[in-house]
Amino acid sequence: MNQNGPIDYLVSFAICFALGALSVQLLQRRSSAPAPNQPKGLESGGIHDAGTATP
């Protein structure tokens, strides 16, 4: 009976953390998509825009 409480708490925390991380990634992708001029786009492809012209 004592394991039910902490396990439920950890599961709910993991679910909330995963949803929060996904929402943050979606918001960052949406905010960086219309404005590729931001220097934070290194992970999304800022380096590829520097010289390589691969389609």
PQR file with spaces between the fields and no chain letter, atoms N, CA, C, O and H, PARSE charges and radii, in Angstrom:
ATOM       1  N    MET     1       0.832   -1.198    0.000 -0.4000 1.5000
ATOM       2  CA   MET     1       0.000    0.000    0.000 -0.0000 2.0000
ATOM       3  C    MET     1       0.874    1.258    0.000  0.5500 1.7000
ATOM       4  O    MET     1       0.471    2.295   -0.527 -0.5500 1.4000
ATOM       5  N    ASN     2       2.059    1.167    0.586 -0.4000 1.5000
ATOM       6  CA   ASN     2       2.905    2.350    0.656 -0.0000 2.0000
ATOM       7  C    ASN     2       3.530    2.695   -0.695  0.5500 1.7000
ATOM       8  O    ASN     2       3.936    3.836   -0.919 -0.5500 1.4000
ATOM       9  H    ASN     2       2.386    0.324    1.014  0.4000 1.0000
ATOM      10  N    GLN     3       3.610    1.705   -1.604 -0.4000 1.5000
ATOM      11  CA   GLN     3       4.227    1.967   -2.903 -0.0000 2.0000
ATOM      12  C    GLN     3       3.273    2.667   -3.861  0.5500 1.7000
ATOM      13  O    GLN     3       3.712    3.231   -4.863 -0.5500 1.4000
ATOM      14  H    GLN     3       3.280    0.778   -1.423  0.4000 1.0000
ATOM      15  N    ASN     4       1.988    2.641   -3.573 -0.4000 1.5000
ATOM      16  CA   ASN     4       1.020    3.196   -4.505 -0.0000 2.0000
ATOM      17  C    ASN     4       1.155    4.707   -4.598  0.5500 1.7000
ATOM      18  O    ASN     4       1.080    5.267   -5.691 -0.5500 1.4000
ATOM      19  H    ASN     4       1.632    2.183   -2.759  0.4000 1.0000
ATOM      20  N    GLY     5       1.351    5.372   -3.469 -0.4000 1.5000
ATOM      21  CA   GLY     5       1.442    6.827   -3.466 -0.0000 2.0000
ATOM      22  C    GLY     5       2.642    7.352   -4.237  0.5500 1.7000
ATOM      23  O    GLY     5       2.466    8.117   -5.186 -0.5500 1.4000
ATOM      24  H    GLY     5       1.412    4.916   -2.581  0.4000 1.0000
ATOM      25  N    PRO     6       3.856    6.966   -3.862 -0.5600 1.5000
ATOM      26  CA   PRO     6       5.041    7.468   -4.569  0.2800 2.0000
ATOM      27  C    PRO     6       5.063    7.100   -6.044  0.5500 1.7000
ATOM      28  O    PRO     6       5.508    7.894   -6.873 -0.5500 1.4000
ATOM      29  N    ILE     7       4.589    5.906   -6.381 -0.4000 1.5000
ATOM      30  CA   ILE     7       4.596    5.496   -7.785 -0.0000 2.0000
ATOM      31  C    ILE     7       3.623    6.366   -8.582  0.5500 1.7000
ATOM      32  O    ILE     7       3.949    6.816   -9.681 -0.5500 1.4000
ATOM      33  H    ILE     7       4.228    5.261   -5.708  0.4000 1.0000
ATOM      34  N    ASP     8       2.445    6.599   -8.037 -0.4000 1.5000
ATOM      35  CA   ASP     8       1.490    7.459   -8.732 -0.0000 2.0000
ATOM      36  C    ASP     8       2.058    8.864   -8.896  0.5500 1.7000
ATOM      37  O    ASP     8       1.874    9.500   -9.934 -0.5500 1.4000
ATOM      38  H    ASP     8       2.180    6.233   -7.145  0.4000 1.0000
ATOM      39  N    TYR     9       2.745    9.341   -7.869 -0.4000 1.5000
ATOM      40  CA   TYR     9       3.336   10.677   -7.943 -0.0000 2.0000
ATOM      41  C    TYR     9       4.421   10.738   -9.018  0.5500 1.7000
ATOM      42  O    TYR     9       4.489   11.701   -9.782 -0.5500 1.4000
ATOM      43  H    TYR     9       2.894    8.825   -7.026  0.4000 1.0000
ATOM      44  N    LEU    10       5.269    9.709   -9.077 -0.4000 1.5000
ATOM      45  CA   LEU    10       6.334    9.693  -10.075 -0.0000 2.0000
ATOM      46  C    LEU    10       5.765    9.569  -11.485  0.5500 1.7000
ATOM      47  O    LEU    10       6.260   10.210  -12.412 -0.5500 1.4000
ATOM      48  H    LEU    10       5.214    8.926   -8.457  0.4000 1.0000
ATOM      49  N    VAL    11       4.735    8.754  -11.651 -0.4000 1.5000
ATOM      50  CA   VAL    11       4.131    8.583  -12.975 -0.0000 2.0000
ATOM      51  C    VAL    11       3.496    9.884  -13.438  0.5500 1.7000
ATOM      52  O    VAL    11       3.674   10.292  -14.586 -0.5500 1.4000
ATOM      53  H    VAL    11       4.333    8.233  -10.898  0.4000 1.0000
ATOM      54  N    SER    12       2.753   10.539  -12.548 -0.4000 1.5000
ATOM      55  CA   SER    12       2.111   11.793  -12.935 -0.0000 2.0000
ATOM      56  C    SER    12       3.164   12.859  -13.238  0.5500 1.7000
ATOM      57  O    SER    12       2.993   13.655  -14.162 -0.5500 1.4000
ATOM      58  H    SER    12       2.609   10.208  -11.615  0.4000 1.0000
ATOM      59  N    PHE    13       4.242   12.879  -12.470 -0.4000 1.5000
ATOM      60  CA   PHE    13       5.309   13.847  -12.721 -0.0000 2.0000
ATOM      61  C    PHE    13       5.979   13.571  -14.063  0.5500 1.7000
ATOM      62  O    PHE    13       6.290   14.502  -14.806 -0.5500 1.4000
ATOM      63  H    PHE    13       4.381   12.233  -11.719  0.4000 1.0000
ATOM      64  N    ALA    14       6.202   12.288  -14.377 -0.4000 1.5000
ATOM      65  CA   ALA    14       6.837   11.942  -15.647 -0.0000 2.0000
ATOM      66  C    ALA    14       5.950   12.346  -16.821  0.5500 1.7000
ATOM      67  O    ALA    14       6.440   12.863  -17.825 -0.5500 1.4000
ATOM      68  H    ALA    14       5.948   11.532  -13.774  0.4000 1.0000
ATOM      69  N    ILE    15       4.647   12.111  -16.692 -0.4000 1.5000
ATOM      70  CA   ILE    15       3.720   12.474  -17.768 -0.0000 2.0000
ATOM      71  C    ILE    15       3.696   13.988  -17.954  0.5500 1.7000
ATOM      72  O    ILE    15       3.765   14.481  -19.080 -0.5500 1.4000
ATOM      73  H    ILE    15       4.249   11.691  -15.876  0.4000 1.0000
ATOM      74  N    CYS    16       3.599   14.717  -16.857 -0.4000 1.5000
ATOM      75  CA   CYS    16       3.575   16.182  -16.949 -0.0000 2.0000
ATOM      76  C    CYS    16       4.890   16.708  -17.520  0.5500 1.7000
ATOM      77  O    CYS    16       4.891   17.649  -18.314 -0.5500 1.4000
ATOM      78  H    CYS    16       3.543   14.317  -15.942  0.4000 1.0000
ATOM      79  N    PHE    17       6.007   16.107  -17.121 -0.4000 1.5000
ATOM      80  CA   PHE    17       7.304   16.552  -17.625 -0.0000 2.0000
ATOM      81  C    PHE    17       7.419   16.290  -19.124  0.5500 1.7000
ATOM      82  O    PHE    17       7.937   17.125  -19.866 -0.5500 1.4000
ATOM      83  H    PHE    17       6.007   15.342  -16.476  0.4000 1.0000
ATOM      84  N    ALA    18       6.933   15.125  -19.570 -0.4000 1.5000
ATOM      85  CA   ALA    18       6.998   14.799  -20.993 -0.0000 2.0000
ATOM      86  C    ALA    18       6.116   15.750  -21.801  0.5500 1.7000
ATOM      87  O    ALA    18       6.533   16.243  -22.850 -0.5500 1.4000
ATOM      88  H    ALA    18       6.512   14.446  -18.967  0.4000 1.0000
ATOM      89  N    LEU    19       4.906   16.007  -21.320 -0.4000 1.5000
ATOM      90  CA   LEU    19       4.015   16.928  -22.027 -0.0000 2.0000
ATOM      91  C    LEU    19       4.619   18.330  -22.064  0.5500 1.7000
ATOM      92  O    LEU    19       4.534   19.016  -23.082 -0.5500 1.4000
ATOM      93  H    LEU    19       4.568   15.606  -20.468  0.4000 1.0000
ATOM      94  N    GLY    20       5.217   18.749  -20.977 -0.4000 1.5000
ATOM      95  CA   GLY    20       5.834   20.073  -20.943 -0.0000 2.0000
ATOM      96  C    GLY    20       7.003   20.167  -21.913  0.5500 1.7000
ATOM      97  O    GLY    20       7.158   21.174  -22.604 -0.5500 1.4000
ATOM      98  H    GLY    20       5.286   18.191  -20.150  0.4000 1.0000
ATOM      99  N    ALA    21       7.823   19.127  -21.970 -0.4000 1.5000
ATOM     100  CA   ALA    21       8.967   19.138  -22.881 -0.0000 2.0000
ATOM     101  C    ALA    21       8.500   19.160  -24.337  0.5500 1.7000
ATOM     102  O    ALA    21       9.061   19.879  -25.163 -0.5500 1.4000
ATOM     103  H    ALA    21       7.697   18.309  -21.408  0.4000 1.0000
ATOM     104  N    LEU    22       7.472   18.370  -24.646 -0.4000 1.5000
ATOM     105  CA   LEU    22       6.951   18.358  -26.013 -0.0000 2.0000
ATOM     106  C    LEU    22       6.370   19.713  -26.389  0.5500 1.7000
ATOM     107  O    LEU    22       6.586   20.197  -27.500 -0.5500 1.4000
ATOM     108  H    LEU    22       7.016   17.786  -23.975  0.4000 1.0000
ATOM     109  N    SER    23       5.632   20.328  -25.465 -0.4000 1.5000
ATOM     110  CA   SER    23       5.032   21.630  -25.767 -0.0000 2.0000
ATOM     111  C    SER    23       6.115   22.684  -25.962  0.5500 1.7000
ATOM     112  O    SER    23       5.990   23.551  -26.827 -0.5500 1.4000
ATOM     113  H    SER    23       5.457   19.935  -24.562  0.4000 1.0000
ATOM     114  N    VAL    24       7.180   22.615  -25.161 -0.4000 1.5000
ATOM     115  CA   VAL    24       8.275   23.584  -25.309 -0.0000 2.0000
ATOM     116  C    VAL    24       8.965   23.398  -26.657  0.5500 1.7000
ATOM     117  O    VAL    24       9.298   24.380  -27.321 -0.5500 1.4000
ATOM     118  H    VAL    24       7.282   21.911  -24.458  0.4000 1.0000
ATOM     119  N    GLN    25       9.183   22.153  -27.066 -0.4000 1.5000
ATOM     120  CA   GLN    25       9.822   21.905  -28.355 -0.0000 2.0000
ATOM     121  C    GLN    25       8.943   22.396  -29.498  0.5500 1.7000
ATOM     122  O    GLN    25       9.440   22.984  -30.458 -0.5500 1.4000
ATOM     123  H    GLN    25       8.913   21.356  -26.527  0.4000 1.0000
ATOM     124  N    LEU    26       7.634   22.154  -29.396 -0.4000 1.5000
ATOM     125  CA   LEU    26       6.732   22.618  -30.444 -0.0000 2.0000
ATOM     126  C    LEU    26       6.717   24.138  -30.514  0.5500 1.7000
ATOM     127  O    LEU    26       6.720   24.709  -31.604 -0.5500 1.4000
ATOM     128  H    LEU    26       7.230   21.676  -28.616  0.4000 1.0000
ATOM     129  N    LEU    27       6.702   24.794  -29.366 -0.4000 1.5000
ATOM     130  CA   LEU    27       6.700   26.256  -29.357 -0.0000 2.0000
ATOM     131  C    LEU    27       8.010   26.794  -29.926  0.5500 1.7000
ATOM     132  O    LEU    27       7.996   27.784  -30.658 -0.5500 1.4000
ATOM     133  H    LEU    27       6.700   24.330  -28.481  0.4000 1.0000
ATOM     134  N    GLN    28       9.130   26.171  -29.611 -0.4000 1.5000
ATOM     135  CA   GLN    28      10.414   26.632  -30.138 -0.0000 2.0000
ATOM     136  C    GLN    28      10.484   26.415  -31.644  0.5500 1.7000
ATOM     137  O    GLN    28      11.015   27.261  -32.363 -0.5500 1.4000
ATOM     138  H    GLN    28       9.142   25.367  -29.017  0.4000 1.0000
ATOM     139  N    ARG    29       9.960   25.303  -32.127 -0.4000 1.5000
ATOM     140  CA   ARG    29       9.989   25.049  -33.571 -0.0000 2.0000
ATOM     141  C    ARG    29       9.079   26.026  -34.301  0.5500 1.7000
ATOM     142  O    ARG    29       9.429   26.517  -35.374 -0.5500 1.4000
ATOM     143  H    ARG    29       9.529   24.616  -31.542  0.4000 1.0000
ATOM     144  N    ARG    30       7.902   26.314  -33.723 -0.4000 1.5000
ATOM     145  CA   ARG    30       6.990   27.255  -34.375 -0.0000 2.0000
ATOM     146  C    ARG    30       7.555   28.664  -34.371  0.5500 1.7000
ATOM     147  O    ARG    30       7.399   29.398  -35.347 -0.5500 1.4000
ATOM     148  H    ARG    30       7.617   25.916  -32.852  0.4000 1.0000
ATOM     149  N    SER    31       8.216   29.052  -33.275 -0.4000 1.5000
ATOM     150  CA   SER    31       8.752   30.407  -33.187 -0.0000 2.0000
ATOM     151  C    SER    31       9.993   30.558  -34.068  0.5500 1.7000
ATOM     152  O    SER    31      10.266   31.654  -34.557 -0.5500 1.4000
ATOM     153  H    SER    31       8.343   28.456  -32.482  0.4000 1.0000
ATOM     154  N    SER    32      10.748   29.481  -34.279 -0.4000 1.5000
ATOM     155  CA   SER    32      11.968   29.573  -35.076 -0.0000 2.0000
ATOM     156  C    SER    32      11.681   29.339  -36.560  0.5500 1.7000
ATOM     157  O    SER    32      12.516   29.673  -37.401 -0.5500 1.4000
ATOM     158  H    SER    32      10.526   28.590  -33.882  0.4000 1.0000
ATOM     159  N    ALA    33      10.524   28.774  -36.901 -0.4000 1.5000
ATOM     160  CA   ALA    33      10.219   28.492  -38.299 -0.0000 2.0000
ATOM     161  C    ALA    33       9.999   29.776  -39.114  0.5500 1.7000
ATOM     162  O    ALA    33      10.621   29.919  -40.167 -0.5500 1.4000
ATOM     163  H    ALA    33       9.846   28.502  -36.218  0.4000 1.0000
ATOM     164  N    PRO    34       9.160   30.699  -38.689 -0.5600 1.5000
ATOM     165  CA   PRO    34       8.928   31.905  -39.497  0.2800 2.0000
ATOM     166  C    PRO    34      10.076   32.907  -39.406  0.5500 1.7000
ATOM     167  O    PRO    34      10.145   33.828  -40.220 -0.5500 1.4000
ATOM     168  N    ALA    35      10.974   32.754  -38.441 -0.4000 1.5000
ATOM     169  CA   ALA    35      12.076   33.696  -38.257 -0.0000 2.0000
ATOM     170  C    ALA    35      13.404   32.943  -38.157  0.5500 1.7000
ATOM     171  O    ALA    35      13.918   32.744  -37.056 -0.5500 1.4000
ATOM     172  H    ALA    35      10.917   32.007  -37.779  0.4000 1.0000
ATOM     173  N    PRO    36      13.968   32.521  -39.304 -0.5600 1.5000
ATOM     174  CA   PRO    36      15.236   31.786  -39.282  0.2800 2.0000
ATOM     175  C    PRO    36      16.440   32.683  -39.039  0.5500 1.7000
ATOM     176  O    PRO    36      17.573   32.203  -39.058 -0.5500 1.4000
ATOM     177  N    ASN    37      16.221   33.980  -38.811 -0.4000 1.5000
ATOM     178  CA   ASN    37      17.327   34.911  -38.595 -0.0000 2.0000
ATOM     179  C    ASN    37      17.872   34.832  -37.176  0.5500 1.7000
ATOM     180  O    ASN    37      18.921   35.406  -36.883 -0.5500 1.4000
ATOM     181  H    ASN    37      15.300   34.370  -38.796  0.4000 1.0000
ATOM     182  N    GLN    38      17.175   34.129  -36.295 -0.4000 1.5000
ATOM     183  CA   GLN    38      17.615   34.047  -34.910 -0.0000 2.0000
ATOM     184  C    GLN    38      18.857   33.159  -34.803  0.5500 1.7000
ATOM     185  O    GLN    38      18.940   32.133  -35.477 -0.5500 1.4000
ATOM     186  H    GLN    38      16.323   33.662  -36.532  0.4000 1.0000
ATOM     187  N    PRO    39      19.823   33.543  -33.962 -0.5600 1.5000
ATOM     188  CA   PRO    39      21.045   32.742  -33.806  0.2800 2.0000
ATOM     189  C    PRO    39      20.811   31.439  -33.062  0.5500 1.7000
ATOM     190  O    PRO    39      21.717   30.608  -32.990 -0.5500 1.4000
ATOM     191  N    LYS    40      19.614   31.234  -32.503 -0.4000 1.5000
ATOM     192  CA   LYS    40      19.334   30.001  -31.770 -0.0000 2.0000
ATOM     193  C    LYS    40      19.026   28.838  -32.711  0.5500 1.7000
ATOM     194  O    LYS    40      18.792   27.725  -32.241 -0.5500 1.4000
ATOM     195  H    LYS    40      18.878   31.909  -32.561  0.4000 1.0000
ATOM     196  N    GLY    41      19.021   29.063  -34.017 -0.4000 1.5000
ATOM     197  CA   GLY    41      18.662   28.014  -34.969 -0.0000 2.0000
ATOM     198  C    GLY    41      19.829   27.130  -35.343  0.5500 1.7000
ATOM     199  O    GLY    41      19.804   26.505  -36.404 -0.5500 1.4000
ATOM     200  H    GLY    41      19.211   29.967  -34.399  0.4000 1.0000
ATOM     201  N    LEU    42      20.858   27.056  -34.503 -0.4000 1.5000
ATOM     202  CA   LEU    42      22.009   26.216  -34.824 -0.0000 2.0000
ATOM     203  C    LEU    42      21.624   24.746  -34.840  0.5500 1.7000
ATOM     204  O    LEU    42      22.106   23.988  -35.682 -0.5500 1.4000
ATOM     205  H    LEU    42      20.878   27.564  -33.642  0.4000 1.0000
ATOM     206  N    GLU    43      20.757   24.333  -33.916 -0.4000 1.5000
ATOM     207  CA   GLU    43      20.365   22.927  -33.847 -0.0000 2.0000
ATOM     208  C    GLU    43      19.387   22.579  -34.968  0.5500 1.7000
ATOM     209  O    GLU    43      19.378   21.444  -35.446 -0.5500 1.4000
ATOM     210  H    GLU    43      20.365   24.948  -33.232  0.4000 1.0000
ATOM     211  N    SER    44      18.559   23.545  -35.395 -0.4000 1.5000
ATOM     212  CA   SER    44      17.532   23.238  -36.381 -0.0000 2.0000
ATOM     213  C    SER    44      18.061   23.356  -37.806  0.5500 1.7000
ATOM     214  O    SER    44      17.354   22.992  -38.746 -0.5500 1.4000
ATOM     215  H    SER    44      18.567   24.467  -35.007  0.4000 1.0000
ATOM     216  N    GLY    45      19.281   23.853  -37.994 -0.4000 1.5000
ATOM     217  CA   GLY    45      19.834   23.908  -39.342 -0.0000 2.0000
ATOM     218  C    GLY    45      20.520   25.218  -39.651  0.5500 1.7000
ATOM     219  O    GLY    45      20.669   25.555  -40.825 -0.5500 1.4000
ATOM     220  H    GLY    45      19.855   24.148  -37.230  0.4000 1.0000
ATOM     221  N    GLY    46      20.944   25.970  -38.659 -0.4000 1.5000
ATOM     222  CA   GLY    46      21.632   27.229  -38.905 -0.0000 2.0000
ATOM     223  C    GLY    46      22.991   27.000  -39.545  0.5500 1.7000
ATOM     224  O    GLY    46      23.470   27.844  -40.302 -0.5500 1.4000
ATOM     225  H    GLY    46      20.823   25.696  -37.705  0.4000 1.0000
ATOM     226  N    ILE    47      23.618   25.863  -39.249 -0.4000 1.5000
ATOM     227  CA   ILE    47      24.933   25.564  -39.810 -0.0000 2.0000
ATOM     228  C    ILE    47      24.797   25.195  -41.290  0.5500 1.7000
ATOM     229  O    ILE    47      25.678   25.515  -42.087 -0.5500 1.4000
ATOM     230  H    ILE    47      23.229   25.177  -38.634  0.4000 1.0000
ATOM     231  N    HIS    48      23.718   24.536  -41.657 -0.4000 1.5000
ATOM     232  CA   HIS    48      23.522   24.124  -43.041 -0.0000 2.0000
ATOM     233  C    HIS    48      23.264   25.325  -43.942  0.5500 1.7000
ATOM     234  O    HIS    48      23.541   25.267  -45.140 -0.5500 1.4000
ATOM     235  H    HIS    48      23.003   24.276  -41.009  0.4000 1.0000
ATOM     236  N    ASP    49      22.738   26.412  -43.384 -0.4000 1.5000
ATOM     237  CA   ASP    49      22.457   27.600  -44.184 -0.0000 2.0000
ATOM     238  C    ASP    49      23.725   28.396  -44.469  0.5500 1.7000
ATOM     239  O    ASP    49      23.701   29.320  -45.282 -0.5500 1.4000
ATOM     240  H    ASP    49      22.512   26.460  -42.411  0.4000 1.0000
ATOM     241  N    ALA    50      24.841   28.052  -43.808 -0.4000 1.5000
ATOM     242  CA   ALA    50      26.053   28.858  -43.917 -0.0000 2.0000
ATOM     243  C    ALA    50      26.716   28.693  -45.287  0.5500 1.7000
ATOM     244  O    ALA    50      27.183   29.676  -45.862 -0.5500 1.4000
ATOM     245  H    ALA    50      24.861   27.302  -43.147  0.4000 1.0000
ATOM     246  N    GLY    51      26.766   27.464  -45.821 -0.4000 1.5000
ATOM     247  CA   GLY    51      27.491   27.314  -47.081 -0.0000 2.0000
ATOM     248  C    GLY    51      26.963   26.195  -47.962  0.5500 1.7000
ATOM     249  O    GLY    51      26.955   26.337  -49.185 -0.5500 1.4000
ATOM     250  H    GLY    51      26.387   26.665  -45.354  0.4000 1.0000
ATOM     251  N    THR    52      26.529   25.108  -47.391 -0.4000 1.5000
ATOM     252  CA   THR    52      26.112   23.966  -48.202 -0.0000 2.0000
ATOM     253  C    THR    52      24.768   24.244  -48.855  0.5500 1.7000
ATOM     254  O    THR    52      23.841   24.732  -48.210 -0.5500 1.4000
ATOM     255  H    THR    52      26.535   24.993  -46.397  0.4000 1.0000
ATOM     256  N    ALA    53      24.672   23.928  -50.142 -0.4000 1.5000
ATOM     257  CA   ALA    53      23.432   24.177  -50.877 -0.0000 2.0000
ATOM     258  C    ALA    53      22.801   22.857  -51.297  0.5500 1.7000
ATOM     259  O    ALA    53      22.408   22.694  -52.452 -0.5500 1.4000
ATOM     260  H    ALA    53      25.426   23.531  -50.666  0.4000 1.0000
ATOM     261  N    THR    54      22.705   21.919  -50.367 -0.4000 1.5000
ATOM     262  CA   THR    54      22.097   20.631  -50.689 -0.0000 2.0000
ATOM     263  C    THR    54      20.588   20.736  -50.569  0.5500 1.7000
ATOM     264  O    THR    54      20.086   21.256  -49.573 -0.5500 1.4000
ATOM     265  H    THR    54      23.024   22.052  -49.429  0.4000 1.0000
ATOM     266  N    PRO    55      19.858   20.257  -51.557 -0.5600 1.5000
ATOM     267  CA   PRO    55      18.383   20.367  -51.524  0.2800 2.0000
ATOM     268  C    PRO    55      17.768   19.482  -50.465  0.5500 1.7000
ATOM     269  O    PRO    55      16.547   19.462  -50.311 -0.5500 1.4000
